[in-house]
């Protein structure tokens, strides 16, 4: 039985149980209890997750981070993490994850849905169109780098962008149909890579 680790933000939290069910015949799928949140949070925690959970070397890691990076938490209107910082952080996280396995899959960040609500005084202080343009840029930067490093890309952005009805009323998280669709794509991507290696 293969050992697979899922890491990432609340999008991962929503589909992890279903992915475990879908891969039960080929892999033991595990994950940290914590929300991976910002990429820096995952960098901070990944070594502890592996040590504290006794995961050791694993056969494959599938991860995502990104939604949190776009929130506006300062009054300057800029995303918390710039594109350059996001690429730098993912380079560091990639190097760390490679110490556990060479079989890595990165999932692109999902878009804001039709129910996204602009809030000039909140964390979502940009229009939905601007949020998603920025999101596409960040996805492209990291995907381009990781592909060069031999990392497979699981394009959850494309899946959800074609089915914005899979995103629930808060504008970010997945509804039950979205969870099922994401879980099926994640599981299929993991299964295919396990079979190739």
PyMOL commands that set and color helices and strands:
alter all, ss='L'
color gray80, all
select helices_A, chain A and resi 10-22+39-53+67-70+83-97+128-148+156-162+164-166+176-196
alter helices_A, ss='H'
color red, helices_A
select strands_A, chain A and resi 2-8+27-31+60-64+104-107+152-154
alter strands_A, ss='S'
color yellow, strands_A
deselect
rebuild
show_as cartoon
